[in-house]
């Protein structure tokens, strides 16, 4: 046996002294040094008592060490569960508890808040900081950097990523080695990545885009990354001339275009700009091409499937579309009620089948059966159509998910908190257009009896339980939430009425 994902992405680079990570401070980590760091971490994980199939939840800042934890989990046969560092302890508890994580690695600065999470969930708590320090790092220092890679099969579970719906509990999408490896191999070929590529990596690594697309593709191709903790406009403008490729969310590109220093001259060495995680406005496409001469390549993916479609590398990158199905991936548009395949041009539910599609939801067999058909097609929850040329258009979501700055935000979670606030009878949370973030969160409140809710106090209260990007940009009080004859909230009417409330960056 072997370990397909580790052998293909990481193991083949052992002994190679070519650059892998170019850091913000000017230092470089080569492939071999990274592999050795991961080896120490793998030994540390094993020494802590973890065994094959155990879950490791991590809520740490982006760093070379954070990436090495991912590699170590793959090498030692553990299931990697990354969590957004912006989550509060209240939010994190569900993920750690539901996953049955045996180990929880968090930031030292938040250790006091995380101790109760670990205690209630039964997980062992260790810390790892952005500078490479922490109790997990201390434990790893005395370990050998050589580790005997654990045999795994391509169908074995390698990662658990949580994705939420607008109602109910968050769902843990189970991803196998083959899910990740097949997608990386397809994208390397389709987007023509090679060992000569230098990827400007400003994405977070707690979700599919930054970790399983950007990082896996670079590792498979044998290239390197300019690896920075987060989007930094000045740094990117000063260093983009050293890169050949960049992956980002629409917010990255709108912010670059708002800076006069971002010119055709500093992008002349680039061969590819990729955008995803949220729709790119047609205006941004046009402005970007006019400014730089480059046409952004837009694609479509999900937590449960990694990447599904892509505009062509060679050929027309059509504005307003996400291109064609990836090689080996099937896409069909169906009637959401009957499951019947619709004709080209008709809007319906997007369904996906291929080696990239996940294994199901963690400990949710009913939800898995509901969304993953027996024939392997996954019901995405997105609405789309296929035009006469075969390009796929995403036209909306049949669930009211808000995408702000590339992050998925689920209204129900926020509504539950707002409904609990003093003076609030009920609430509805919607997404409205935002000049910088794509969409902004707006909370609509109905007052209780004749009271007047204290909006400042409500914002302060919910900020204790919500990551900043989920917090409403505006709270609006209205007498009554519109409903249809069946009692269902008509959020489409609210979105239409308040569509212009956040069209300025100041919102």
Secondary structure as GFF3:
##gff-version 3
##sequence-region A 1 507
A	DSSP	alpha_helix	4	9	.	.	.	ID=ss1
A	DSSP	three_ten_helix	11	13	.	.	.	ID=ss2
A	DSSP	beta_strand	19	23	.	.	.	ID=ss3
A	DSSP	beta_strand	28	30	.	.	.	ID=ss4
A	DSSP	alpha_helix	31	47	.	.	.	ID=ss5
A	DSSP	beta_strand	55	59	.	.	.	ID=ss6
A	DSSP	alpha_helix	64	76	.	.	.	ID=ss7
A	DSSP	beta_strand	79	82	.	.	.	ID=ss8
A	DSSP	alpha_helix	89	99	.	.	.	ID=ss9
A	DSSP	beta_strand	103	106	.	.	.	ID=ss10
A	DSSP	three_ten_helix	108	110	.	.	.	ID=ss11
A	DSSP	alpha_helix	111	121	.	.	.	ID=ss12
A	DSSP	beta_strand	124	127	.	.	.	ID=ss13
A	DSSP	alpha_helix	135	141	.	.	.	ID=ss14
A	DSSP	beta_strand	157	163	.	.	.	ID=ss15
A	DSSP	beta_strand	171	176	.	.	.	ID=ss16
A	DSSP	alpha_helix	177	190	.	.	.	ID=ss17
A	DSSP	beta_strand	198	201	.	.	.	ID=ss18
A	DSSP	alpha_helix	208	208	.	.	.	ID=ss19
A	DSSP	pi_helix	209	215	.	.	.	ID=ss20
A	DSSP	alpha_helix	216	221	.	.	.	ID=ss21
A	DSSP	beta_strand	224	227	.	.	.	ID=ss22
A	DSSP	alpha_helix	233	239	.	.	.	ID=ss23
A	DSSP	three_ten_helix	240	242	.	.	.	ID=ss24
A	DSSP	beta_strand	245	248	.	.	.	ID=ss25
A	DSSP	alpha_helix	250	257	.	.	.	ID=ss26
A	DSSP	three_ten_helix	265	267	.	.	.	ID=ss27
A	DSSP	beta_strand	272	275	.	.	.	ID=ss28
A	DSSP	alpha_helix	282	292	.	.	.	ID=ss29
A	DSSP	beta_strand	297	302	.	.	.	ID=ss30
A	DSSP	beta_strand	306	310	.	.	.	ID=ss31
A	DSSP	beta_strand	324	325	.	.	.	ID=ss32
A	DSSP	beta_strand	330	334	.	.	.	ID=ss33
A	DSSP	beta_strand	348	353	.	.	.	ID=ss34
A	DSSP	beta_strand	360	361	.	.	.	ID=ss35
A	DSSP	alpha_helix	365	371	.	.	.	ID=ss36
A	DSSP	beta_strand	378	386	.	.	.	ID=ss37
A	DSSP	beta_strand	392	397	.	.	.	ID=ss38
A	DSSP	beta_strand	401	404	.	.	.	ID=ss39
A	DSSP	beta_strand	407	410	.	.	.	ID=ss40
A	DSSP	alpha_helix	411	419	.	.	.	ID=ss41
A	DSSP	beta_strand	424	434	.	.	.	ID=ss42
A	DSSP	beta_strand	438	447	.	.	.	ID=ss43
A	DSSP	alpha_helix	455	463	.	.	.	ID=ss44
A	DSSP	three_ten_helix	468	470	.	.	.	ID=ss45
A	DSSP	beta_strand	474	478	.	.	.	ID=ss46
A	DSSP	alpha_helix	491	497	.	.	.	ID=ss47
###
